[in-house]
Amino acid sequence: MSKESKAQEFQERIDNGETIEPKDWMPERYQKQLIRMMSQHAHSEVVGMLPEGNWITRAPSLRRKMILLSKVQDEAGHGLYLYSATETLGASRQEVLDDLLNGRAKYSSIFNYPTLSWADVAVIGWLVDGAAIINQTMLARSSYGPYSRAMVRICKEESFHKKQGYEMVAQMADGTPEQQEMIQDAVDRWWWPTLMMFGPHDEDSPNSAELIKWGVKSKTNDELRQSFVDRHVQEAHAVGLEIPDPDLEYNEETEHWEFGEIDWDEFWNVVRGNGPMNKERMKTRREAHENGKWVRKAAEEYARKQRLQKEKAS
Ligand code: BYC
């Protein structure tokens, strides 16, 4: 069968809503796009452990510490599912990790902002995990089987993450004047960076059209951002918090919240490595990788010994 016929058959499978599995034929570009997106997603989960991890030792109670520990541990697990899912496309774990550590691969812009107070932990759970759920519920219907299955599991955990964040937000918003001030300050600092998580406007998104044609994405960056705003403005108002956007207005006709323009210079600046915490995040990841060398070596040695034992027994 010619490459063109294969590509046509592949597109028909996608259009019929079939799932593509690792051994199926796929266009090289589909494979490349998925490796790019899934490995960046994995990196985001792993780098995403750092802003909240920073507060584990300073959690205000044992209950909060246990919740935060298990949340951060979940993010590590998400990274592992996603690295494994990326390997099903023929990418080597070593190569994708090298791309992160050498600064060639991107990870979500949101993790380049500092966590200045405990209220930031609450707001990350509510807004950042809230944004992740909206994006990942869509990706759970993606055309690539291993990615969509990883997303189903990840979304279940993210939904717990969001609930614990919102519970904390509601508690602080109903707390002392100092707590109310802290939580509003955290919302003021995280709102706009969270809107940036969804990526550039549709007309400035070079990858969207191809990803939508291939059923990897089923909604555009702007559509997802709008769903996020509609849901979270209501949640903010329900607990008496303000959204830091003077242009925010409900449109009765469209039944959507209209909102102001994102500072795209800030977004691209962060994506290019010049955000407030980019250098610090990469330094921490590189050190962690270096410190984990002996663990990787021990695991390899263990696997080698197991293989030898099996060979002897057979
Ligand atoms: N940050 O053509 P576009 C979590 C890049 S972690 C940085 O629209 P696409 C959590 C984009 O990569 C989960 N870069 O791209 C963890 C592209 O550059 P390249 C985070 C961004 O792929 C711990 C260029 O801009 N979620 O939940 O169609 C604690 C043009 O963009 C960003 C994911 O990773 C950004 N925000 O759409 C708490 C979701 N936006 O690669 C929570 C998976 C865009 O061509 N990824 N860029 O050089 C996606 O859904 C999509 O890849 C994106 C971008 C929406 C991010």
Residues whose N, C-alpha, C, O or C-beta is under 5 A from the ligand:
A	BS01	BYC	M37 Q40 H41 S44 E45 G48 M49 E75 K106 Y107 S108 S109 V128 D129 A132 N135 M196 M197 F198 G199 P200 S205 P206 N207 S208 V271
